[in-house]
Amino acid sequence: MKVDFFIVGAPKAGTTSLYHYLSEHPQVEMSSQKEPDYFSDKAINEQGMYYTKNRVNSLAKYESLFVQKESVVYGEASVSYLFYENVPEDIKKYNPNAKIIIMLRNPIERAFSHYLMDYRLGLISDSFENVLAKKSKHKNAHLFYQQYIEVSKYSKQIQRYLDFFEKDSILFIDYEDLKINVSKTVDQVYNFLHISTEFAADINTKHNTFTMPKNKVIRLIYSFVFLRKILTFLFPTYLVKNIRFLLFKSDKKPELLKETRSLLKRIFNDDIKNLEEVLSKDYSKWIK
C-alpha cells in the first residue's frame, strides 16, 4: 500500500477535525496515529522539538499504522509537514501521485492559538508577549518562537509544495470556510479525493475545542510529558478521553491584546503579501 493523501498543516487550522471527518468515511483509512510525522521525524528529532510522542521513524512502522485492505484511499495528517523543508520532495519520492491538503488560518489567530495550546499543556509559562519579544529565558524559547511565528509564515512553505506538486494535486482550505460551512468544505475534500459524497460525516461533534486544566495542580502534573505518554499507553482511547474530561474544563478563550495584534500584523504583513502572489488570492482580510 501507499498513502494517497497528506494533510500537511497548518497547525491549529482545523486539521484535527478534518482528520476525524475523513476517518468516518467508509472509503478512507486514516493512520491510527493522528500525526505520525514520518517524513519530518529526522528534522524534528534533530531540533529537539519539545512535543514528545511515539516516533514513527521507519517505513515498516509507518505502514503498520494502516491495517485495512478494503479501503479505497489511505491518508494521514501531520501538521509538521508544511514547515520542514525536506518533506515535499520526500513525499513526492514516496508517492509521485500523492494529493496534498493544506489548511490555512489567519496567521495572527493561528500563532496565538498555538501558544494557548502549549500553555494549556503546561509546556510554557511565559507570556505570549515575552516570546514575541524574545525575552523568554526558557531553554525552548527559540522553538516557541518558531512554532508560533515562523510556522505562521506560509508563503515559502507553500511554494515548496508547488515546486514538487501540480496545483491540481493540492487542495487549499480556508479555516474560516470550514468553520462557517463544515459540510460544504468536507464535500469539497471528498470530491478532491474522488470518494463518495453520499456519505455524511458527523459534523456536529467538536474536535480539539479549547479547554483549560481545572486547577494549577492539574496543569503542573499534565506538563510532565512522560505522564501523558503513560496515560495513553496504559488506557484505551475512550478512557483517556474520559480522564481528560475530568481534568479539563471548557473555558472562554483569552483574547489577544490590541497592542500584540498590531505587532503581529507588522510581523506577518510582508509574508501575507508574498502569499497573495504565490496563490493569486486576496488575504488582506487577515490584517484589516
C-alpha positions in Angstrom: 0.0 0.0 0.0 0.9 3.6 -0.4 -0.5 6.6 1.5 -2.6 8.5 -1.1 -3.1 11.9 0.6 -1.5 14.0 3.2 -3.0 16.8 5.4 0.2 18.7 5.9 -0.9 21.7 8.1 -1.0 24.3 9.2 -1.2 23.5 12.9 -4.3 24.9 14.7 -6.1 25.3 11.4 -8.8 22.6 11.6 -6.6 19.6 10.7 -7.8 17.5 13.7 -11.4 18.0 12.7 -10.8 17.1 9.1 -8.8 14.0 10.2 -11.8 12.8 12.2 -14.4 13.6 9.5 -12.3 11.6 7.0 -11.8 8.7 9.5 -15.5 8.2 9.4 -15.7 7.8 5.7 -16.1 4.1 4.7 -13.8 4.6 1.7 -10.9 6.1 3.7 -8.5 4.8 6.2 -6.6 7.4 8.2 -3.4 6.5 10.1 -4.1 5.1 13.5 -1.7 7.7 14.9 -3.1 11.1 14.0 0.3 12.7 13.5 2.9 10.1 12.6 5.4 12.8 11.4 7.2 10.1 9.4 8.6 12.4 6.7 9.6 15.1 9.3 10.8 12.7 12.0 14.5 13.3 11.4 14.3 17.1 11.4 12.0 17.2 14.5 14.4 14.9 16.4 17.5 16.9 15.4 15.8 20.1 16.6 14.9 18.6 19.9 11.3 19.6 19.5 9.5 19.7 22.9 6.5 17.7 21.8 7.3 14.1 22.8 5.4 11.3 21.1 5.7 7.9 19.7 8.3 8.2 16.9 7.5 6.7 13.5 11.0 6.5 12.1 10.9 3.6 9.7 8.8 2.6 6.7 7.6 -0.6 8.4 6.4 1.4 11.5 4.7 3.9 9.1 2.9 1.2 7.1 1.8 -0.6 10.3 -0.5 2.4 11.0 -2.7 1.2 8.2 -4.4 -2.2 8.6 -7.5 -2.2 6.4 -7.1 -3.8 3.0 -10.5 -2.8 1.6 -10.0 1.0 1.9 -10.1 3.0 -1.3 -7.7 5.6 -0.2 -5.2 5.9 2.7 -4.4 9.2 4.4 -2.7 10.9 7.3 -2.4 14.3 8.9 1.0 15.6 10.2 1.0 19.3 10.6 4.8 19.5 10.8 4.9 18.6 7.1 4.2 22.1 6.0 7.1 23.7 7.8 10.1 21.3 7.3 11.9 21.8 4.0 12.6 18.2 3.1 9.1 17.0 3.3 7.5 17.9 -0.1 10.4 16.3 -2.0 10.3 13.2 0.2 6.6 12.7 -0.2 6.9 13.1 -3.9 9.6 10.4 -4.0 7.4 8.1 -1.8 4.3 8.6 -3.9 4.5 10.7 -7.1 0.7 10.8 -7.3 0.1 11.9 -3.8 -2.6 14.5 -3.1 -1.8 17.3 -0.6 -4.3 19.2 1.6 -3.2 22.5 3.1 -5.4 24.2 5.7 -4.7 27.9 6.3 -5.8 30.1 9.1 -5.2 33.8 9.8 -1.6 33.7 10.9 -2.3 36.0 13.9 -5.0 33.8 15.2 -3.1 30.7 14.5 0.0 31.9 16.3 -2.0 32.8 19.4 -4.0 29.6 19.3 -0.7 27.6 19.2 0.6 29.4 22.2 -2.6 28.8 24.1 -2.4 25.1 23.4 1.2 24.9 24.7 0.2 27.0 27.8 -2.7 24.6 28.4 -0.4 21.6 28.3 2.0 23.3 30.8 4.8 23.4 28.2 5.2 27.2 28.6 4.5 29.6 31.4 6.0 32.8 29.8 3.5 35.3 28.3 2.9 35.3 24.6 4.4 38.8 24.5 7.6 37.6 26.1 8.0 35.0 23.4 7.4 37.6 20.6 9.9 40.0 22.2 12.4 37.1 22.6 12.7 37.8 26.3 11.9 34.3 27.4 14.7 32.5 29.3 13.2 29.1 28.7 15.5 26.5 27.1 12.9 26.1 24.3 12.4 29.8 23.7 13.7 29.6 20.2 11.4 26.7 19.4 8.4 28.5 20.9 9.1 31.5 18.6 9.4 29.1 15.6 6.2 27.3 16.4 4.2 30.5 16.9 5.7 32.9 14.4 7.8 31.1 11.8 5.3 28.3 11.3 2.7 31.1 10.6 4.7 32.4 7.6 3.1 30.4 4.9 4.4 31.7 1.6 7.8 29.9 1.4 6.3 26.7 2.9 3.6 26.6 0.3 5.9 27.4 -2.6 8.0 24.3 -1.7 4.9 22.2 -2.3 4.2 24.0 -5.6 7.7 23.2 -6.7 7.1 19.5 -6.4 3.3 19.1 -7.0 1.0 20.2 -9.7 -1.5 22.8 -8.4 -4.5 20.4 -9.1 -2.8 17.9 -6.7 -3.1 20.4 -3.9 -6.3 21.5 -2.1 -6.2 24.7 -0.1 -8.8 25.1 2.6 -9.6 28.3 4.4 -10.1 27.7 8.2 -12.9 30.2 8.2 -14.7 28.3 5.4 -14.5 25.2 7.5 -16.0 26.9 10.5 -18.8 28.6 8.5 -19.9 25.6 6.4 -18.4 22.3 7.5 -20.5 20.1 5.3 -19.7 22.0 2.1 -15.9 22.0 2.9 -15.9 18.3 3.7 -17.7 17.6 0.5 -15.1 19.6 -1.3 -12.4 17.3 0.2 -14.4 14.2 -0.8 -14.5 15.5 -4.4 -10.8 16.2 -4.3 -10.1 12.6 -3.2 -12.6 11.1 -5.7 -14.6 9.4 -3.0 -18.3 9.3 -2.5 -20.1 12.5 -1.4 -23.2 10.4 -0.5 -21.6 9.7 2.9 -22.2 12.4 5.6 -19.7 12.7 8.4 -20.8 13.6 12.0 -20.0 17.2 11.7 -21.8 18.1 15.0 -19.0 16.6 17.1 -16.5 19.2 18.0 -12.8 18.2 17.9 -9.9 19.9 19.6 -12.0 22.5 21.3 -10.5 25.0 23.7 -10.2 23.7 27.3 -8.1 24.5 30.3 -6.9 22.5 33.3 -9.4 22.7 36.2 -6.7 24.0 38.5 -2.9 24.8 38.7 -2.1 21.4 40.2 -3.6 19.5 37.3 -1.8 21.9 34.8 1.6 21.2 36.6 1.0 17.4 36.6 -0.1 17.4 33.0 3.1 19.3 32.0 5.1 16.1 32.5 5.1 14.6 29.1 6.1 11.2 30.3 3.0 11.0 32.4 0.8 11.8 29.4 2.6 9.0 27.5 2.0 6.5 30.3 -1.7 7.6 30.3 -2.1 7.0 26.6 -0.1 3.7 26.7 -2.0 2.1 29.6 -5.6 3.1 28.8 -7.8 2.8 25.7 -8.6 5.9 23.7 -12.1 6.3 25.0 -10.9 6.1 28.6 -8.2 8.6 28.0 -10.8 11.0 26.7 -12.9 10.5 29.8 -9.9 11.1 32.0 -9.2 14.4 30.2 -12.8 15.4 30.5 -12.4 15.1 34.3 -9.2 17.0 34.4 -10.0 19.8 31.9 -12.9 22.2 31.5 -14.3 24.2 28.6 -13.3 27.7 29.1 -13.6 31.1 27.5 -10.6 31.6 25.2 -8.3 34.5 26.3 -8.3 37.5 23.9 -5.2 38.8 22.2 -4.1 42.2 23.4 -4.7 45.0 20.9 -1.0 46.1 21.0 0.1 42.5 20.4 -2.3 42.1 17.4 -0.8 45.3 15.9 2.7 43.9 16.3 1.7 40.6 14.7 0.2 42.5 11.7 3.5 44.1 11.1 5.4 40.8 11.6 3.2 39.0 9.1 2.4 41.8 6.6 5.2 41.0 4.1 4.6 37.3 4.2 0.9 37.7 3.6 1.6 39.8 0.5 4.0 37.2 -0.7 1.4 34.5 -0.2 -1.1 36.5 -2.2 1.3 36.4 -5.1 2.0 32.7 -4.7 -1.6 31.7 -4.7 -3.1 34.7 -6.6 -5.6 35.2 -3.9 -6.5 38.1 -1.7 -5.7 37.6 2.0 -5.9 41.2 3.1 -8.8 40.3 5.5 -6.1 38.8 7.8 -4.6 42.2 8.6 -7.6 44.5 8.2 
